[in-house]
Amino acid sequence: MRVLRAAMAVTVGAAILVLGVLFVNYVVLSTPKARAYRDLDPSVPECRDGLAQGWTVLAETGRRRLVGASMVDDGGWADASNDENAAIASDPRWRTRFRCALQRHIVTSERPDGKPLDYTLGFLEFQEDGEPYALVSRSGGSDVANTSAMLRHAMESQMRASGAAASGVRPVITQLDALRQHLSTGTNYVLVFVHGWRHDARIGDGNIADLRLYAAHAARFLQQRCSTNPRACDTKVTAIYVGWRGARVDERGLRDLFGDAVGGFFGQVSAAATLFDRKPVSEAIAPAAISALRSIESVLAAPRPDGGERDNRLIVAGHSLGGNMLATGLKDDVLKAVRRHRFGETLPPVLGNLVVLINPAAEASKWTAIQRAVWERIALHADEHTPAAEVARDAGYFPPEQRPVLVSVTAALAFPAGGLRPGDCAWIGLDVDDGFLAARQRIRQRLAGTDAMFSSGVDYDWATHDLFPTFKLDFRPAAGYLDRAAARFEGRRPRGMSCAPPKAAGALDALLTLPLRALATVAETFPFQVSQREESHTIGNLDPSRPAAGVLADAQPSAAPFGTTHELLGLRDAGAEGHHPYATLADAAIDCPRSDRWLTRGRARRKELSGLFWDSEDLAPAESADPKLGRPAARFVHGLNLTGIAPITLANDPFWNMRAFDNALSRHDGYRLSSFICAMNQLVMDDITENVPRMIDRMAAPGRQGAGMGP
């Protein structure tokens, strides 16, 4: 009886604890459910004056803050020169100004001959049901009826032209309307950023600062191209922040109340439980967000009044659950595009010029469904049922001038993909000339780099590699994390990730790590957990299965050719490239030259392999000494070279699922290196295959008629 009472007491106590946590999370610490943070009409004097003159306050305030400021935050990098709250502290009027739905920012130069960087920042915010927000015309209220005179006039003129009655019309103007009006003229380079979990559009949000950093970089890159591309001189940069309620818990409020240490800890604990309900919200908003972006796309595709072409370009990026939003909203469009694709023709982009998913917190099945649609239409490897001639023919399914249309990039854990087998280390240690001597040497060099990473700590994306599967009830990645933690404490290398001689743990170390290793065993063997990796692993953390036969240097076809397809490596050792603070970007030593034709030349270099295993650092010789024929700022490699796995996609495939090393992309939010920003923009900004699809042509592609709506 006592045991029963004790069990009941424990059960009741646990239930009260769970309910208490839920109450605190969803009531006490909850962020507002339906609130726009950047909804001030562009016609309001504060916004209108800012658009006319430009704001330099962030750069000017930021340069003062850089003196003696700490640039390290939670093991990563924090930009002390890009903080809206610091500007508000210097002048409270900025609290109102930063609410403007359209803002123009300027990063000034400190050199007498320096050129400032100029860009526009706009916002698209959505409620949890996908409903957009109306603009307000008073900084202290929500007057929806008193709308922008400029936009109101434009709408009434359009209605009169179509014969509709315009008298008494009081249209509700949204952030989308303001952006469409802004982008309807001139030549525009547009960057869209969809934020993820634990973020929103509040003043001071770090992801908005990240987008400003990207926009200033893009303005700097266009400046550099002005001497070789006259159109770049007239191109204006616009950055669009897609905001939604990704932050369910007010972590900032906790830090303000209890300090960074205590408030930050409890904020992270409280926010951890919200992944369950934030992910479905990101998917619910996806249709509205995609339709809004297609509306912007249609404005950019429209010709000038004289019928001339506008050289507008649009790159759309989504981070974390923002990547999940894009992957969800575009999946059906991409599948239809693949099914309608005609052999030998270029596949047009699915949205703008390029979509980039950065550390996407999305099920791998959202990507493998696209891979299967392509896989079903081509012969990828010769066997007794598939002649080599058929494989050679299908290599042209996408032409050599095909550009990427959908790219996913994830901070990977280690080399090689899939890990090391016990026999691999013995083969790597051989010193015989069996045709693989050079390959073994390269593998040794790569493993030495991996060992160094484990010694200093691997900056991989823990959130999508370990945490996401745990929430999907797959505890095997978490078991690997616990095993690596025990290995580091004991001073040994993790299983399957190093060929370094095993180090026996001391008796005390083994005793101290026993709970970790026991918990890892329980997590790895826990019954009834999800076993389908495509549903529990994220897009960038699903590697193709390695064949049973062969060695690392012998690429064999995988029996499950779905998952990651490319690798992205930095051109410097991890930590060697310093970050460039926002306020210094006008003068910083950043080099992002044009990189025309590099992809075509890389594929041509591997002509004997139908372009497979192309490498951006190994290009075919240029026909002329053209200064525009450069290389990308990071190293792109097709296939998972030296892993024992043959490429699972054609060399010209437009869908790149890249495993990134931490000297290119690190951690969950370590996407701020100038080289990474440059490399992603070069894919759109430059003519990497001598075939830049004009947006107006793409809109007219089969299945894409109708003002930019999906196929």
Rosetta blueprint (number, residue, H / E / L):
1 M L
2 R H
3 V H
4 L H
5 R H
6 A H
7 A H
8 M H
9 A H
10 V H
11 T H
12 V H
13 G H
14 A H
15 A H
16 I H
17 L H
18 V H
19 L H
20 G H
21 V H
22 L H
23 F H
24 V H
25 N H
26 Y H
27 V H
28 V H
29 L L
30 S E
31 T L
32 P L
33 K L
34 A L
35 R L
36 A L
37 Y L
38 R L
39 D L
40 L E
41 D L
42 P L
43 S L
44 V L
45 P H
46 E H
47 C H
48 R H
49 D H
50 G H
51 L H
52 A H
53 Q H
54 G L
55 W E
56 T L
57 V H
58 L H
59 A H
60 E H
61 T H
62 G H
63 R H
64 R H
65 R H
66 L H
67 V L
68 G L
69 A L
70 S L
71 M L
72 V L
73 D L
74 D L
75 G L
76 G L
77 W L
78 A L
79 D L
80 A L
81 S L
82 N L
83 D L
84 E H
85 N H
86 A H
87 A H
88 I H
89 A H
90 S H
91 D L
92 P L
93 R L
94 W H
95 R H
96 T H
97 R H
98 F L
99 R L
100 C E
101 A L
102 L E
103 Q E
104 R E
105 H E
106 I E
107 V E
108 T L
109 S L
110 E L
111 R L
112 P L
113 D L
114 G L
115 K L
116 P L
117 L E
118 D E
119 Y E
120 T E
121 L E
122 G E
123 F E
124 L E
125 E E
126 F E
127 Q L
128 E L
129 D L
130 G L
131 E L
132 P E
133 Y L
134 A E
135 L L
136 V E
137 S L
138 R L
139 S L
140 G L
141 G L
142 S L
143 D L
144 V L
145 A L
146 N L
147 T L
148 S L
149 A H
150 M H
151 L H
152 R H
153 H H
154 A H
155 M H
156 E H
157 S H
158 Q H
159 M H
160 R H
161 A H
162 S L
163 G L
164 A L
165 A L
166 A L
167 S L
168 G L
169 V L
170 R L
171 P L
172 V L
173 I L
174 T E
175 Q H
176 L H
177 D H
178 A H
179 L H
180 R H
181 Q H
182 H H
183 L H
184 S L
185 T L
186 G L
187 T E
188 N E
189 Y E
190 V E
191 L E
192 V E
193 F E
194 V E
195 H L
196 G L
197 W L
198 R L
199 H L
200 D L
201 A L
202 R L
203 I L
204 G L
205 D L
206 G H
207 N H
208 I H
209 A H
210 D H
211 L H
212 R H
213 L H
214 Y H
215 A H
216 A H
217 H H
218 A H
219 A H
220 R H
221 F H
222 L H
223 Q H
224 Q H
225 R H
226 C L
227 S L
228 T L
229 N L
230 P H
231 R H
232 A H
233 C H
234 D H
235 T E
236 K E
237 V E
238 T E
239 A E
240 I E
241 Y E
242 V E
243 G E
244 W L
245 R L
246 G L
247 A L
248 R L
249 V E
250 D L
251 E H
252 R H
253 G H
254 L H
255 R H
256 D H
257 L H
258 F H
259 G H
260 D H
261 A H
262 V H
263 G H
264 G H
265 F H
266 F H
267 G H
268 Q H
269 V H
270 S H
271 A H
272 A H
273 A L
274 T L
275 L H
276 F H
277 D H
278 R H
279 K H
280 P H
281 V H
282 S H
283 E H
284 A H
285 I H
286 A H
287 P H
288 A H
289 A H
290 I H
291 S H
292 A H
293 L H
294 R H
295 S H
296 I H
297 E H
298 S H
299 V H
300 L H
301 A H
302 A L
303 P L
304 R L
305 P L
306 D L
307 G L
308 G L
309 E L
310 R L
311 D L
312 N L
313 R E
314 L E
315 I E
316 V E
317 A E
318 G E
319 H E
320 S L
321 L H
322 G H
323 G H
324 N H
325 M H
326 L H
327 A H
328 T H
329 G H
330 L H
331 K H
332 D H
333 D H
334 V H
335 L H
336 K H
337 A H
338 V H
339 R H
340 R H
341 H L
342 R L
343 F L
344 G L
345 E L
346 T L
347 L L
348 P L
349 P L
350 V L
351 L L
352 G L
353 N L
354 L E
355 V E
356 V E
357 L E
358 I E
359 N L
360 P L
361 A L
362 A L
363 E E
364 A L
365 S H
366 K H
367 W H
368 T H
369 A H
370 I H
371 Q H
372 R H
373 A H
374 V H
375 W H
376 E L
377 R L
378 I L
379 A L
380 L L
381 H L
382 A L
383 D E
384 E L
385 H L
386 T E
387 P L
388 A H
389 A H
390 E H
391 V H
392 A H
393 R H
394 D H
395 A L
396 G L
397 Y L
398 F L
399 P L
400 P L
401 E L
402 Q L
403 R L
404 P L
405 V L
406 L E
407 V E
408 S E
409 V E
410 T E
411 A E
412 A L
413 L L
414 A L
415 F L
416 P L
417 A L
418 G L
419 G L
420 L L
421 R L
422 P H
423 G H
424 D H
425 C H
426 A H
427 W H
428 I H
429 G L
430 L L
431 D L
432 V L
433 D L
434 D L
435 G L
436 F L
437 L H
438 A H
439 A H
440 R H
441 Q H
442 R H
443 I H
444 R H
445 Q H
446 R H
447 L H
448 A H
449 G H
450 T H
451 D H
452 A H
453 M H
454 F H
455 S H
456 S H
457 G L
458 V L
459 D L
460 Y L
461 D L
462 W H
463 A H
464 T H
465 H H
466 D H
467 L H
468 F H
469 P H
470 T H
471 F H
472 K L
473 L L
474 D L
475 F L
476 R H
477 P H
478 A H
479 A H
480 G H
481 Y H
482 L H
483 D H
484 R H
485 A H
486 A H
487 A H
488 R H
489 F H
490 E H
491 G L
492 R L
493 R L
494 P L
495 R L
496 G L
497 M L
498 S L
499 C L
500 A L
501 P L
502 P L
503 K L
504 A L
505 A L
506 G L
507 A H
508 L H
509 D H
510 A H
511 L H
512 L H
513 T H
514 L H
515 P H
516 L H
517 R H
518 A H
519 L H
520 A H
521 T H
522 V H
523 A H
524 E H
525 T H
526 F L
527 P L
528 F L
529 Q L
530 V L
531 S L
532 Q L
533 R H
534 E H
535 E H
536 S H
537 H L
538 T E
539 I H
540 G H
541 N H
542 L L
543 D L
544 P L
545 S L
546 R L
547 P L
548 A L
549 A L
550 G L
551 V L
552 L L
553 A L
554 D L
555 A L
556 Q E
557 P L
558 S L
559 A L
560 A L
561 P L
562 F L
563 G L
564 T L
565 T L
566 H E
567 E E
568 L E
569 L E
570 G L
571 L L
572 R L
573 D L
574 A L
575 G L
576 A L
577 E L
578 G L
579 H L
580 H L
581 P L
582 Y H
583 A H
584 T H
585 L L
586 A L
587 D L
588 A L
589 A L
590 I L
591 D L
592 C L
593 P L
594 R L
595 S L
596 D L
597 R L
598 W H
599 L H
600 T H
601 R H
602 G H
603 R H
604 A H
605 R H
606 R L
607 K H
608 E H
609 L H
610 S L
611 G L
612 L L
613 F L
614 W L
615 D E
616 S L
617 E L
618 D E
619 L L
620 A L
621 P L
622 A L
623 E L
624 S L
625 A L
626 D L
627 P L
628 K L
629 L L
630 G L
631 R L
632 P L
633 A L
634 A L
635 R E
636 F E
637 V E
638 H E
639 G L
640 L L
641 N L
642 L L
643 T L
644 G L
645 I E
646 A L
647 P L
648 I L
649 T L
650 L L
651 A L
652 N L
653 D L
654 P L
655 F E
656 W E
657 N E
658 M E
659 R E
660 A E
661 F L
662 D L
663 N L
664 A L
665 L L
666 S E
667 R L
668 H L
669 D L
670 G E
671 Y L
672 R L
673 L L
674 S H
675 S H
676 F H
677 I H
678 C H
679 A H
680 M H
681 N H
682 Q H
683 L H
684 V H
685 M H
686 D L
687 D L
688 I L
689 T L
690 E L
691 N L
692 V L
693 P L
694 R L
695 M H
696 I H
697 D H
698 R H
699 M H
700 A L
701 A L
702 P L
703 G L
704 R L
705 Q L
706 G L
707 A L
708 G L
709 M L
710 G L
711 P L
